[in-house]
């Protein structure tokens, strides 16, 4: 059975859309062929192999950070992790482990065969995670590093020679021949 790491969440403001996308991938993955491994990327870039009971919460803030870590307020606002005061490494690991198992990239290589990227924006579509996965030799869904950089940053695309070209010309494998159709 192929282990598919479903990466979702992340530091971008689109993390809630990513969260919903990760849930959709899990729901529709053929579990007779694939074993889903939910990898929640928190807003600080931490990797958590999420307990699936949390994936069916309405939003990320409904479970993360856990309520016991939230500051006392008169208004009971839900906040994201980056809004908490500075946490020690041990406090951060303890917090993360309340919703799953904290994982390192080395551990991820042992847990998955393929990465399905449901991440959006920064870290998801800008080439960062693609670069990490390529360095670790983990195949992944979506565009390669160069195409992501070209598509996400006008300045980067101009400095890398992608300005005015089609996305196919920015792919790591080079332009797609016209005869390919």
Residue pairs with C-beta under 8 A, 6 or more apart in sequence:
1 33
1 34
1 35
2 33
2 34
2 35
2 113
2 114
3 34
3 35
3 37
3 111
3 112
3 113
3 114
4 29
4 34
4 35
4 36
4 37
4 112
4 113
4 114
4 115
4 116
5 37
5 39
5 108
5 111
5 112
5 114
5 115
5 116
5 138
6 22
6 25
6 26
6 29
6 36
6 37
6 38
6 39
6 116
6 118
7 22
7 39
7 41
7 115
7 116
7 117
7 118
7 119
7 124
7 129
8 18
8 19
8 21
8 22
8 23
8 25
8 38
8 39
8 40
8 41
8 118
8 119
9 15
9 18
9 19
9 22
9 40
9 41
9 42
9 43
9 60
9 119
10 18
10 41
10 43
10 119
10 120
10 121
10 122
10 123
10 124
11 41
11 43
11 44
11 45
11 82
11 121
11 122
11 123
12 18
12 119
12 120
12 121
12 122
12 123
12 124
13 121
14 120
14 121
14 124
15 43
15 60
15 80
15 120
16 59
16 60
17 120
18 118
18 119
18 120
18 124
19 55
19 59
19 60
21 118
21 120
22 38
22 40
22 55
22 118
23 55
23 56
24 118
25 36
25 116
25 118
26 36
26 38
26 52
26 55
29 36
37 49
37 111
37 112
38 49
38 50
38 52
38 55
38 100
39 47
39 48
39 49
39 50
39 103
39 108
39 112
39 115
40 47
40 48
40 49
40 50
40 54
40 64
40 99
40 100
41 47
41 48
41 119
41 123
41 129
42 48
42 64
42 81
42 96
43 80
43 81
43 82
44 81
44 82
44 92
45 123
46 92
46 96
46 102
47 102
47 103
47 104
47 105
47 108
48 96
48 99
48 100
48 101
48 102
48 103
49 100
49 101
49 103
49 111
50 99
50 100
51 99
51 100
54 63
54 64
54 99
54 100
57 63
59 78
60 80
61 78
61 79
61 80
62 78
63 99
64 81
64 99
65 79
65 80
65 81
65 84
65 95
66 95
66 98
66 99
68 98
69 84
69 95
70 78
70 79
70 84
71 79
71 84
71 85
81 95
87 95
93 102
96 102
103 111
105 132
105 136
108 136
108 138
109 136
109 137
109 138
112 138
113 138
113 139
114 138
114 139
114 140
114 141
115 129
115 133
115 138
115 139
115 140
115 141
116 140
116 141
117 124
117 129
117 130
117 140
117 141
117 142
118 124
119 125
119 129
122 128
123 129
125 142
125 148
125 151
125 152
126 148
126 149
126 152
126 153
127 145
127 146
127 148
127 149
127 152
129 140
130 140
130 142
130 143
130 144
130 145
130 148
131 145
133 139
133 140
134 144
134 145
142 148
143 151
143 167
143 171
144 171
144 172
144 173
145 172
146 160
146 162
146 170
146 171
146 172
147 167
147 170
147 171
147 172
149 156
149 157
149 160
149 162
149 170
150 156
150 157
150 160
150 162
150 165
150 167
150 170
151 157
151 167
151 170
154 163
157 163
157 170
162 169
162 170
166 175
168 175
168 176
169 175
